[in-house]
Amino acid sequence: MPTNERLLHLAKRTTIIATTALASFTLHAAQSPKLVVQITVDGLRADLIERFKDNFGEGGFRYLMDEGVYYTNANYQHANTETIVGHVSLATGAPPSVHGMVGNVWFDRNLNRLVYNVEDPNYAMLTQGSGVNKATEIDPTQKTAQGDGRSPAPILSSTFSDELAIASSGQSQVYSVSVKDRGAISLAGHAGKAFWFSKAQSEFVTSDYYYDETPAWVTKWNEKALPARYSGKKWQLSLDKEAYTVIEHNQDHKVELAGFQRTFPHPYGPASFQYYSTMLTVSPAGDEITADFANTLIAEKKLGQGDSTDFLAVSFSSNDYVIHLYGPSSLETEDNLIRLDRTLAAMFESIDKSVGLDNTLIVLSADHGVPEASPTANQLGLKQPFYFQKDALWQSGLEARLNTEFGLSKEVIKLYAQPYIYLDHEMIKDKKLNLAKVQEAVAEEVVNITGISSAVTSNDIAMNQVANTRVNQLIRNNYHPARSGDIYLVFDQRTYINDMDGLTIASTHGSPWRFDTHVPVIFAGNQLKAQTVSRAVTPYDIAPTLSNYLGINTPSGATGDVLVEVVDVK
C-alpha cells in the first residue's frame, strides 16, 4: 500500500476508534447513576427476607427482590462473621486477611491491651453536649476502646468510596450513616464523612477526623430531638398476631433488658430513663431514626444533584440488636423487619422524588447472618445446640499439660477474644520455649472440650500446614499476622457463647457456618433488569462491581469478582 494510502487508512481507522470510544463513553455516562446508595442490614441472614416476604408491603424489600438483580447464594469467605469484619469486607471487597479487621476487638501486642476496631486516640468526638441521658451501650465491645476517638485509620485497604473520591477528584460526595460507629466509619472509608448515633447523647455524632466542628445541619437535626418523641411509647406488634409467619414455641431464652420486657409490648420508658436511647436502638425506632437522619442528609447536601456520582451508605443496626435479645425466630425479629420494610419503602420514595430511582443505583446486603437461638433449635428437634461457657476452657487437661510439658502457668493465656486465644509471647520467650509447640499443645487440649469443633494455630496457618477444608480456608482468610491470635477456636454448629461481657443474650454470630455466612446481595435501580441469580457469589463482589459499573479503580486489596449480571446492561 502506498504511503499516502497508508496514512489515509490510518486516519480513517483512528477516526473510527475515536468515534467508537466517544460513543462508548457517552453510553457509560448515560448509564452512570447520579447517586449510589449502599444499604447494609446488620445481621440479615439471607433466608429471613424470603421467610417474611408475605408480610412485606410494596416498595421496600419487595422492590429490591422483585425488580432488582437478586443474588440468593452469597456467602462470606471468612470465619469470624462479626459486624466490623463484614462491613469492611463490603467496603473493600476483601477478606480480613487483607483489610486487617479480624474481629470487633483484638489484642494489640504493641499496646499490650485489647483494642476496639475503629478506635483512634488521635481524634476526639464532636458532640453537642446536650444529651438527655447517660446510657450504657448495649454493645459491650466498645468498652475496650481507650477514649472516644474514632477514625478509619485501622482499615488497611482502600474502599469503594475512597476510589470514587479519587476518580472524581473529590467532586463526589461520600457519606455514611449508622447507629453503630463501626457501621458508619467502615463504609465511609478514609475519604468520606461518617455519622453515628451516640446513645449517651441521644444524638448523631462524628469525630474530628471528619470535621473541625459539627456541621450546622447536623446540629439542627439533633435539636429537633426526634428520639425524644418515642418517650412514654411502646413497641407493639404492627399486625394481628395470627398474621405473623413465626410461631414461637418457647420464650424463656428471650432477654429482658432494663425493663424492656421479654415479650410484647416493649416500653421505651421516659426520655430521662438511663437506658432510653438503648431501648430505641434495640427496636424499629433505631432504624426509623437512622433513616430520618439519612433522608435529611440527602436533602441538605443535595446528593445526586451534581455532575459527579455521589455515594451514601446506610447501615441499619436494629435487626442485629433484636436478634441478639430475642433470636431470629421471634415475633420481635419478624415485626422489626416488617417495620424496616416500610422504612425502606419511604426512603426509596423520597429518593425517587429528589433524584429518581432510575438515576440511583441501590445495593443491599448484610454484614453477617445469624444462628437460631439454641433453645429454639432444641425445641425443633436439633439436640446438639447449647450455650458454651468460657470457663469450660479450663475444664480440660490444658492447665496440667501447660505445667507438665512446658513449666507454664495458665497465665500464659493472656485472654480469649472471639475467636482467638492470645498467648503471652514474652513469657514463652523468657522460658526459651518454642511458640509453635505451645500453640499446638493448647489447640490439642481445647479441641477435646465439648462444644469446640476445631482449633487452628496461627503457626500452622502461616506455614500453610492446615487441611484443605472449607472451614479452614475461611480461617485462613481471617488471618492477619499482626492482629490475629495464636489459636482460632471454632465452636460446633449452633453452639456459641451467649455472654457478651456480662450481658446475657439469646443468639450471637461469629462462626464460619453457613447460617452466619449466608447473606442477601441485591442491586436495583438505575434501569437494571430484574433477575434472580442462584450461582455462588460473595459479598466481596459488591465493591469491585460498583467500581466496574462506574468505570473507576477497584479498591486496593479487593479479591471479589465483578458481577456480570449488573455490569452487562447493554
VEXDREN-2710 file (C-alpha; in Angstrom, 1 decimal):
% VEXDREN-2710
k/r/px/py/pz
1/MET/0.0/0.0/0.0
2/PRO/1.5/3.4/-1.0
3/THR/2.5/5.7/1.8
4/ASN/-0.3/8.2/1.2
5/GLU/-2.9/5.4/1.2
6/ARG/-1.5/4.0/4.4
7/LEU/-1.7/7.4/6.1
8/LEU/-5.3/7.8/4.8
9/HIS/-6.2/4.4/6.1
10/LEU/-4.6/5.1/9.5
11/ALA/-6.5/8.4/9.7
12/LYS/-9.8/6.7/9.0
13/ARG/-9.0/3.9/11.5
14/THR/-8.1/6.5/14.1
15/THR/-11.4/8.3/13.5
16/ILE/-13.4/5.1/13.8
17/ILE/-11.6/4.2/17.0
18/ALA/-12.1/7.7/18.4
19/THR/-15.8/7.7/17.4
20/THR/-16.4/4.3/19.0
21/ALA/-14.6/5.3/22.2
22/LEU/-16.7/8.5/22.3
23/ALA/-19.9/6.5/21.8
24/SER/-18.8/4.1/24.5
25/PHE/-18.0/6.9/26.9
26/THR/-21.4/8.6/26.1
27/LEU/-23.2/5.3/26.7
28/HIS/-21.4/4.8/30.0
29/ALA/-22.1/8.4/31.1
30/ALA/-25.8/7.9/30.3
31/GLN/-25.8/4.8/32.5
32/SER/-23.8/6.2/35.4
33/PRO/-26.1/6.8/38.3
34/LYS/-26.3/10.2/40.0
35/LEU/-26.4/8.5/43.4
36/VAL/-25.2/5.2/44.7
37/VAL/-27.0/4.1/47.9
38/GLN/-25.4/1.1/49.8
39/ILE/-27.7/-0.4/52.4
40/THR/-26.5/-2.8/55.0
41/VAL/-28.9/-4.6/57.3
42/ASP/-26.9/-5.7/60.2
43/GLY/-27.4/-9.5/60.9
44/LEU/-29.8/-10.1/57.9
45/ARG/-29.5/-13.8/57.2
46/ALA/-30.4/-14.3/53.6
47/ASP/-33.5/-16.5/54.2
48/LEU/-35.2/-14.1/56.5
49/ILE/-36.5/-11.7/53.8
50/GLU/-37.9/-14.8/51.9
51/ARG/-39.4/-16.2/55.1
52/PHE/-41.2/-12.9/56.0
53/LYS/-41.9/-11.7/52.4
54/ASP/-45.6/-12.3/52.6
55/ASN/-45.9/-9.6/55.3
56/PHE/-43.9/-7.0/53.4
57/GLY/-45.6/-4.2/51.5
58/GLU/-44.7/-2.6/48.2
59/GLY/-41.7/-0.5/47.5
60/GLY/-39.3/-1.9/50.2
61/PHE/-37.7/-5.3/50.3
62/ARG/-40.2/-6.4/47.6
63/TYR/-39.0/-3.7/45.2
64/LEU/-35.4/-4.9/45.6
65/MET/-36.2/-8.6/45.4
66/ASP/-38.7/-8.4/42.5
67/GLU/-37.2/-5.6/40.4
68/GLY/-33.5/-5.9/41.2
69/VAL/-30.7/-8.3/40.4
70/TYR/-31.2/-10.6/43.4
71/TYR/-28.3/-13.0/44.3
72/THR/-29.7/-15.7/46.6
73/ASN/-26.4/-17.7/47.1
74/ALA/-24.0/-15.2/48.6
75/ASN/-21.6/-16.3/51.3
76/TYR/-18.8/-14.7/53.1
77/GLN/-15.5/-16.5/52.8
78/HIS/-14.0/-15.5/56.2
79/ALA/-14.6/-17.3/59.5
80/ASN/-15.2/-14.6/62.1
81/THR/-18.6/-13.3/60.9
82/GLU/-18.8/-10.2/63.2
83/THR/-20.0/-6.7/62.5
84/ILE/-16.8/-4.8/61.6
85/VAL/-15.4/-7.7/59.6
86/GLY/-18.5/-7.8/57.4
87/HIS/-18.8/-4.1/57.0
88/VAL/-15.2/-3.6/56.0
89/SER/-15.4/-6.6/53.6
90/LEU/-18.4/-4.9/51.9
91/ALA/-16.5/-1.7/51.7
92/THR/-13.2/-3.1/50.4
93/GLY/-14.2/-6.2/48.5
94/ALA/-11.6/-8.1/50.5
95/PRO/-11.4/-10.5/53.5
96/PRO/-9.9/-9.6/56.9
97/SER/-6.5/-11.2/55.9
98/VAL/-6.2/-8.2/53.6
99/HIS/-8.1/-5.3/55.3
100/GLY/-7.0/-6.3/58.8
101/MET/-10.3/-6.2/60.7
102/VAL/-10.0/-9.7/62.2
103/GLY/-12.7/-9.1/64.8
104/ASN/-14.7/-6.4/66.6
105/VAL/-11.8/-6.4/69.0
106/TRP/-8.3/-7.8/69.0
107/PHE/-5.2/-7.9/71.3
108/ASP/-2.6/-5.3/70.2
109/ARG/0.8/-6.7/71.2
110/ASN/2.5/-3.3/70.9
111/LEU/-0.1/-1.6/73.2
112/ASN/-0.4/-4.7/75.3
113/ARG/-4.1/-4.4/75.5
114/LEU/-7.4/-5.2/73.8
115/VAL/-8.3/-2.6/71.2
116/TYR/-11.7/-1.7/69.6
117/ASN/-11.7/-1.9/65.8
118/VAL/-12.2/1.8/64.9
119/GLU/-10.7/3.4/68.0
120/ASP/-8.1/6.1/67.3
121/PRO/-6.6/8.2/70.2
122/ASN/-5.5/10.8/67.6
123/TYR/-9.1/12.0/67.2
124/ALA/-11.9/13.0/69.5
125/MET/-15.7/13.0/69.3
126/LEU/-17.6/16.1/68.2
127/THR/-20.8/16.3/70.2
128/GLN/-23.4/19.0/71.2
129/GLY/-23.1/18.0/74.8
130/SER/-26.8/18.2/75.4
131/GLY/-27.6/14.6/75.8
132/VAL/-30.8/13.6/77.7
133/ASN/-29.1/10.7/79.5
134/LYS/-26.0/8.7/80.1
135/ALA/-26.9/5.4/78.6
136/THR/-24.8/2.2/78.8
137/GLU/-24.0/0.8/75.4
138/ILE/-25.7/-2.4/74.6
139/ASP/-22.6/-3.2/72.5
140/PRO/-20.0/-4.1/75.2
141/THR/-17.2/-4.5/72.6
142/GLN/-16.9/-0.7/72.6
143/LYS/-15.8/-0.7/76.3
144/THR/-12.4/-1.9/75.2
145/ALA/-11.6/1.4/73.5
146/GLN/-9.3/3.9/75.2
147/GLY/-11.1/7.2/74.9
148/ASP/-13.8/8.0/72.4
149/GLY/-11.6/8.8/69.4
150/ARG/-12.8/7.2/66.2
151/SER/-11.4/7.0/62.6
152/PRO/-11.0/4.6/59.7
153/ALA/-7.2/4.5/60.1
154/PRO/-7.2/0.8/61.3
155/ILE/-8.7/-0.2/57.9
156/LEU/-5.7/-1.4/55.8
157/SER/-7.2/-1.3/52.3
158/SER/-8.9/1.4/50.3
159/THR/-12.7/1.2/50.0
160/PHE/-15.0/1.7/47.0
161/SER/-15.9/5.1/48.5
162/ASP/-12.2/6.0/48.6
163/GLU/-11.8/5.1/44.9
164/LEU/-14.9/7.1/44.0
165/ALA/-13.4/10.2/45.7
166/ILE/-10.1/9.7/43.9
167/ALA/-11.7/9.2/40.5
168/SER/-13.9/12.3/40.8
169/SER/-11.0/14.4/42.2
170/GLY/-13.1/14.9/45.3
171/GLN/-16.2/16.1/43.5
172/SER/-18.3/13.0/44.5
173/GLN/-19.9/13.5/47.9
174/VAL/-19.4/10.4/50.2
175/TYR/-21.3/9.9/53.4
176/SER/-22.2/7.0/55.7
177/VAL/-24.7/6.7/58.5
178/SER/-25.4/4.1/61.1
179/VAL/-26.4/3.6/64.8
180/LYS/-23.1/1.9/65.2
181/ASP/-19.8/3.8/64.8
182/ARG/-18.1/0.9/63.1
183/GLY/-21.1/0.5/60.7
184/ALA/-20.7/4.1/59.6
185/ILE/-17.0/4.5/59.6
186/SER/-16.2/1.4/57.6
187/LEU/-18.3/2.3/54.5
188/ALA/-17.4/6.0/54.6
189/GLY/-13.8/4.8/54.1
190/HIS/-10.9/7.1/54.5
191/ALA/-12.1/9.9/52.3
192/GLY/-15.8/10.1/53.2
193/LYS/-17.8/11.5/56.1
194/ALA/-19.3/9.3/58.8
195/PHE/-22.1/9.9/61.4
196/TRP/-23.3/7.5/64.1
197/PHE/-25.8/7.6/66.9
198/SER/-24.5/8.3/70.4
199/LYS/-26.6/6.5/73.0
200/ALA/-25.1/8.6/75.7
201/GLN/-26.1/11.9/74.0
202/SER/-29.2/10.6/72.0
203/GLU/-27.8/12.4/69.0
204/PHE/-25.9/11.7/65.8
205/VAL/-22.2/12.5/66.2
206/THR/-19.0/12.3/64.3
207/SER/-15.3/12.8/65.2
208/ASP/-12.7/15.5/64.4
209/TYR/-11.2/13.1/61.8
210/TYR/-14.0/14.3/59.6
211/TYR/-14.8/17.8/60.7
212/ASP/-13.4/20.6/62.8
213/GLU/-16.8/21.2/64.2
214/THR/-20.2/19.6/63.9
215/PRO/-22.0/20.7/60.7
216/ALA/-24.8/23.2/61.3
217/TRP/-27.4/20.9/59.6
218/VAL/-26.5/18.1/62.0
219/THR/-26.9/20.4/65.0
220/LYS/-30.2/21.4/63.6
221/TRP/-31.3/17.8/63.2
222/ASN/-30.2/17.0/66.7
223/GLU/-32.1/20.0/68.1
224/LYS/-35.4/18.7/66.8
225/ALA/-34.9/15.8/69.3
226/LEU/-36.6/13.1/67.2
227/PRO/-35.5/10.3/69.6
228/ALA/-37.4/12.0/72.5
229/ARG/-40.7/11.6/70.5
230/TYR/-40.7/8.0/71.5
231/SER/-40.8/8.9/75.1
232/GLY/-43.6/7.1/77.0
233/LYS/-44.4/4.9/74.0
234/LYS/-44.1/1.2/73.4
235/TRP/-43.0/-1.1/70.6
236/GLN/-46.1/-3.1/69.8
237/LEU/-46.9/-5.6/67.1
238/SER/-47.8/-3.9/63.9
239/LEU/-50.1/-6.7/62.7
240/ASP/-52.6/-9.1/64.2
241/LYS/-50.6/-11.9/65.9
242/GLU/-52.2/-14.5/63.7
243/ALA/-50.7/-12.8/60.6
244/TYR/-47.1/-13.5/61.5
245/THR/-45.0/-16.2/60.0
246/VAL/-43.2/-17.0/63.2
247/ILE/-44.7/-19.5/65.6
248/GLU/-43.0/-19.1/69.0
249/HIS/-42.6/-22.4/70.9
250/ASN/-40.8/-21.0/73.9
251/GLN/-39.8/-17.6/75.1
252/ASP/-37.6/-18.4/78.1
253/HIS/-34.4/-17.6/76.2
254/LYS/-35.5/-14.1/75.4
255/VAL/-33.7/-11.3/77.3
256/GLU/-35.4/-8.8/79.5
257/LEU/-33.1/-5.7/79.2
258/ALA/-33.6/-2.9/81.7
259/GLY/-37.3/-3.3/81.8
260/PHE/-37.8/-3.5/78.0
261/GLN/-39.7/-6.8/78.6
262/ARG/-39.3/-10.3/77.3
263/THR/-42.5/-10.2/75.3
264/PHE/-44.7/-7.6/73.6
265/PRO/-45.3/-4.8/74.3
266/HIS/-41.8/-3.4/74.9
267/PRO/-41.9/0.0/76.7
268/TYR/-39.3/2.6/75.8
269/GLY/-39.7/4.4/79.1
270/PRO/-39.4/8.2/79.6
271/ALA/-36.7/10.1/77.7
272/SER/-35.0/10.7/81.1
273/PHE/-34.5/7.0/81.7
274/GLN/-30.9/5.9/81.9
275/TYR/-31.2/3.3/79.1
276/TYR/-33.8/5.1/77.0
277/SER/-31.6/5.6/73.9
278/THR/-30.5/2.0/74.1
279/MET/-34.2/0.9/74.1
280/LEU/-34.7/2.8/70.9
281/THR/-31.8/1.0/69.2
282/VAL/-33.0/-2.5/70.1
283/SER/-36.3/-1.8/68.3
284/PRO/-37.6/-0.5/65.0
285/ALA/-37.2/3.1/66.3
286/GLY/-33.4/2.8/65.8
287/ASP/-33.8/2.2/62.1
288/GLU/-36.5/4.9/61.8
289/ILE/-34.3/7.5/63.4
290/THR/-31.4/6.4/61.2
291/ALA/-33.5/6.7/58.1
292/ASP/-34.7/10.2/59.1
293/PHE/-31.2/11.4/59.5
294/ALA/-30.1/9.9/56.2
295/ASN/-33.1/11.5/54.4
296/THR/-32.1/14.8/55.9
297/LEU/-28.5/14.3/54.8
298/ILE/-29.7/13.7/51.2
299/ALA/-31.8/16.8/51.2
300/GLU/-29.2/19.1/53.0
301/LYS/-26.3/18.0/50.9
302/LYS/-28.3/17.7/47.7
303/LEU/-27.0/14.3/47.0
304/GLY/-27.5/13.2/43.4
305/GLN/-27.9/16.7/42.2
306/GLY/-24.3/17.4/41.0
307/ASP/-22.2/16.5/38.0
308/SER/-20.5/13.5/39.7
309/THR/-21.9/10.4/41.2
310/ASP/-22.5/10.7/44.9
311/PHE/-22.4/7.9/47.5
312/LEU/-24.5/7.3/50.6
313/ALA/-24.1/4.2/52.8
314/VAL/-26.8/3.5/55.4
315/SER/-26.3/0.6/57.9
316/PHE/-29.4/-0.3/59.8
317/SER/-28.4/-1.9/63.1
318/SER/-31.7/-2.7/64.9
319/ASN/-32.1/-6.2/63.3
320/ASP/-28.8/-7.3/64.8
321/TYR/-29.7/-6.0/68.3
322/VAL/-33.2/-7.5/68.2
323/ILE/-31.8/-10.9/67.2
324/HIS/-29.2/-10.8/70.0
325/LEU/-32.0/-10.3/72.5
326/TYR/-34.8/-12.4/71.1
327/GLY/-33.4/-14.7/68.4
328/PRO/-34.2/-14.8/64.6
329/SER/-37.3/-16.9/65.0
330/SER/-39.1/-14.4/67.2
331/LEU/-42.1/-12.1/66.7
332/GLU/-39.7/-9.3/67.5
333/THR/-37.4/-10.1/64.6
334/GLU/-40.3/-10.5/62.1
335/ASP/-42.0/-7.3/63.3
336/ASN/-38.8/-5.4/63.2
337/LEU/-38.1/-6.4/59.6
338/ILE/-41.8/-5.6/58.6
339/ARG/-41.2/-2.1/60.0
340/LEU/-37.8/-1.8/58.3
341/ASP/-39.5/-2.8/55.1
342/ARG/-41.8/0.3/55.5
343/THR/-38.8/2.4/56.4
344/LEU/-37.0/1.4/53.3
345/ALA/-40.1/2.0/51.1
346/ALA/-40.4/5.5/52.5
347/MET/-36.7/6.2/51.9
348/PHE/-36.8/4.9/48.3
349/GLU/-39.9/7.0/47.7
350/SER/-38.1/10.1/49.0
351/ILE/-35.0/9.3/46.8
352/ASP/-37.3/8.8/43.8
353/LYS/-38.7/12.3/44.2
354/SER/-35.4/14.0/44.7
355/VAL/-33.1/12.1/42.4
356/GLY/-35.1/9.4/40.7
357/LEU/-34.7/5.7/41.2
358/ASP/-33.8/5.4/37.5
359/ASN/-30.8/7.7/38.4
360/THR/-30.0/5.8/41.6
361/LEU/-28.1/2.5/42.0
362/ILE/-29.1/0.7/45.2
363/VAL/-27.2/-2.2/46.6
364/LEU/-28.4/-4.1/49.7
365/SER/-26.5/-6.7/51.7
366/ALA/-25.7/-7.7/55.3
367/ASP/-22.5/-7.9/57.3
368/HIS/-23.2/-11.4/58.5
369/GLY/-26.0/-13.9/59.2
370/VAL/-27.2/-15.4/62.5
371/PRO/-27.9/-18.7/64.1
372/GLU/-31.2/-19.7/65.7
373/ALA/-31.2/-19.4/69.5
374/SER/-30.1/-22.7/70.9
375/PRO/-33.3/-23.4/72.8
376/THR/-35.3/-22.7/69.7
377/ALA/-33.2/-25.2/67.7
378/ASN/-33.6/-27.8/70.5
379/GLN/-37.3/-27.4/70.6
380/LEU/-37.4/-28.1/66.9
381/GLY/-35.6/-31.4/67.4
382/LEU/-31.9/-30.4/67.0
383/LYS/-30.4/-31.8/70.2
384/GLN/-26.8/-30.7/69.7
385/PRO/-27.0/-26.9/70.3
386/PHE/-26.2/-25.4/73.7
387/TYR/-24.6/-22.3/75.2
388/PHE/-20.9/-22.6/75.7
389/GLN/-19.4/-21.2/79.0
390/LYS/-15.9/-19.6/78.8
391/ASP/-14.8/-21.3/82.0
392/ALA/-15.0/-24.7/80.1
393/LEU/-11.6/-23.8/78.6
394/TRP/-10.1/-24.8/82.0
395/GLN/-12.2/-27.9/82.5
396/SER/-9.9/-29.9/80.2
397/GLY/-6.3/-31.0/80.8
398/LEU/-5.0/-27.7/79.4
399/GLU/-3.6/-26.3/82.6
400/ALA/-2.0/-29.6/83.6
401/ARG/-0.4/-30.0/80.2
402/LEU/1.0/-26.5/80.1
403/ASN/2.6/-27.0/83.5
404/THR/3.9/-30.6/82.9
405/GLU/5.2/-30.1/79.4
406/PHE/6.4/-26.5/79.5
407/GLY/6.5/-25.4/83.1
408/LEU/3.9/-22.7/82.3
409/SER/1.0/-21.5/84.4
410/LYS/-2.4/-20.7/82.9
411/GLU/-1.4/-17.0/82.9
412/VAL/0.4/-17.8/79.7
413/ILE/-3.0/-17.4/78.1
414/LYS/-3.4/-13.6/78.1
415/LEU/-7.0/-13.6/77.1
416/TYR/-9.7/-15.1/74.9
417/ALA/-11.2/-12.6/72.5
418/GLN/-13.6/-14.1/70.0
419/PRO/-12.5/-16.1/68.1
420/TYR/-8.8/-16.1/69.3
421/ILE/-6.8/-17.3/72.2
422/TYR/-3.9/-15.0/72.7
423/LEU/-0.7/-16.3/74.4
424/ASP/1.9/-14.4/76.4
425/HIS/4.8/-14.4/73.9
426/GLU/7.1/-12.7/76.3
427/MET/6.6/-15.4/79.0
428/ILE/7.2/-18.1/76.3
429/LYS/10.3/-16.3/75.1
430/ASP/11.7/-15.9/78.6
431/LYS/11.4/-19.6/79.2
432/LYS/13.1/-20.2/75.8
433/LEU/10.2/-22.3/74.6
434/ASN/9.0/-22.9/71.1
435/LEU/5.9/-20.8/70.4
436/ALA/4.6/-23.1/67.8
437/LYS/4.8/-26.1/70.1
438/VAL/2.9/-24.2/72.9
439/GLN/0.2/-23.2/70.4
440/GLU/-0.1/-26.8/69.2
441/ALA/-0.5/-28.1/72.8
442/VAL/-3.2/-25.6/73.6
443/ALA/-5.0/-26.4/70.4
444/GLU/-4.8/-30.2/71.0
445/GLU/-6.3/-29.8/74.5
446/VAL/-9.1/-27.3/73.9
447/VAL/-10.4/-29.3/70.9
448/ASN/-11.4/-32.0/73.4
449/ILE/-13.8/-29.7/75.1
450/THR/-17.5/-30.4/74.3
451/GLY/-18.8/-27.7/72.1
452/ILE/-15.5/-26.9/70.3
453/SER/-15.3/-28.2/66.8
454/SER/-11.7/-27.4/65.9
455/ALA/-8.8/-25.3/66.9
456/VAL/-6.2/-24.0/64.4
457/THR/-2.9/-22.4/65.3
458/SER/-1.6/-19.3/63.7
459/ASN/1.8/-21.1/63.1
460/ASP/0.0/-23.8/61.0
461/ILE/-1.8/-21.1/59.0
462/ALA/1.4/-19.1/58.4
463/MET/3.2/-22.3/57.4
464/ASN/0.3/-23.4/55.2
465/GLN/0.0/-26.6/57.3
466/VAL/-3.8/-26.8/57.7
467/ALA/-6.0/-29.3/55.9
468/ASN/-7.7/-28.0/52.8
469/THR/-11.3/-27.8/54.0
470/ARG/-13.9/-25.1/53.5
471/VAL/-13.8/-24.0/57.2
472/ASN/-10.0/-23.9/57.3
473/GLN/-9.9/-21.8/54.2
474/LEU/-12.3/-19.3/55.9
475/ILE/-10.0/-19.3/58.9
476/ARG/-7.0/-18.6/56.6
477/ASN/-8.9/-15.7/55.1
478/ASN/-9.4/-14.3/58.7
479/TYR/-5.7/-14.5/59.5
480/HIS/-3.7/-11.3/59.8
481/PRO/-0.2/-11.8/61.3
482/ALA/-0.2/-8.5/63.3
483/ARG/-3.7/-8.9/64.7
484/SER/-4.8/-12.5/64.8
485/GLY/-4.4/-14.6/68.0
486/ASP/-2.4/-17.8/68.5
487/ILE/-5.3/-20.2/68.3
488/TYR/-8.5/-19.9/66.3
489/LEU/-11.5/-21.6/68.0
490/VAL/-14.4/-22.9/66.0
491/PHE/-17.5/-23.9/68.0
492/ASP/-19.8/-26.7/67.0
493/GLN/-22.7/-25.8/64.8
494/ARG/-25.3/-23.8/66.6
495/THR/-23.1/-23.7/69.8
496/TYR/-21.8/-20.3/70.9
497/ILE/-21.0/-18.2/73.9
498/ASN/-24.1/-16.2/75.0
499/ASP/-22.3/-13.9/77.3
500/MET/-21.1/-10.6/75.9
501/ASP/-19.1/-9.0/78.7
502/GLY/-21.7/-9.9/81.3
503/LEU/-24.7/-9.3/79.1
504/THR/-26.7/-12.5/78.5
505/ILE/-28.1/-12.8/75.0
506/ALA/-30.3/-15.2/73.1
507/SER/-28.3/-15.5/70.0
508/THR/-25.0/-14.4/68.5
509/HIS/-23.0/-14.8/65.4
510/GLY/-19.3/-15.1/64.5
511/SER/-18.9/-18.6/63.2
512/PRO/-17.8/-20.0/59.8
513/TRP/-21.1/-22.0/59.4
514/ARG/-23.5/-21.2/56.6
515/PHE/-26.1/-19.6/58.8
516/ASP/-23.6/-16.9/59.7
517/THR/-22.0/-16.5/56.2
518/HIS/-25.2/-16.5/54.1
519/VAL/-26.5/-13.0/53.3
520/PRO/-28.5/-11.4/50.5
521/VAL/-26.9/-9.4/47.8
522/ILE/-29.3/-7.2/45.7
523/PHE/-28.6/-4.5/43.1
524/ALA/-31.6/-2.4/42.0
525/GLY/-32.5/0.9/40.3
526/ASN/-30.7/2.8/37.5
527/GLN/-32.8/0.8/35.0
528/LEU/-31.3/-2.6/35.9
529/LYS/-33.4/-5.5/34.7
530/ALA/-34.9/-7.9/37.2
531/GLN/-33.1/-11.2/37.6
532/THR/-32.8/-13.8/40.3
533/VAL/-29.3/-15.4/40.3
534/SER/-28.6/-18.6/42.2
535/ARG/-24.9/-19.1/41.4
536/ALA/-22.4/-18.8/44.2
537/VAL/-21.1/-15.3/44.8
538/THR/-19.6/-13.5/47.7
539/PRO/-20.3/-10.0/49.3
540/TYR/-16.7/-9.2/48.4
541/ASP/-18.0/-8.9/44.8
542/ILE/-20.0/-5.8/45.6
543/ALA/-17.2/-3.3/45.8
544/PRO/-15.5/-4.5/42.5
545/THR/-18.9/-4.5/40.8
546/LEU/-19.7/-0.9/41.9
547/SER/-16.2/0.1/40.7
548/ASN/-16.6/-1.5/37.3
549/TYR/-20.1/-0.2/36.9
550/LEU/-18.8/3.4/37.3
551/GLY/-15.6/2.8/35.4
552/ILE/-13.3/3.6/38.3
553/ASN/-10.4/1.8/40.0
554/THR/-11.2/-1.2/42.2
555/PRO/-10.3/-1.0/45.9
556/SER/-6.6/-1.7/46.5
557/GLY/-7.0/-5.0/48.3
558/ALA/-10.2/-6.3/46.6
559/THR/-10.4/-10.0/45.9
560/GLY/-14.0/-10.2/44.7
561/ASP/-15.2/-10.6/41.2
562/VAL/-17.3/-8.3/39.0
563/LEU/-21.0/-9.5/38.9
564/VAL/-21.7/-9.6/35.2
565/GLU/-25.5/-9.5/35.6
566/VAL/-25.1/-6.0/37.0
567/VAL/-22.5/-4.5/34.7
568/ASP/-23.6/-6.2/31.4
569/VAL/-26.5/-3.8/30.8
570/LYS/-26.2/-3.4/27.1
END
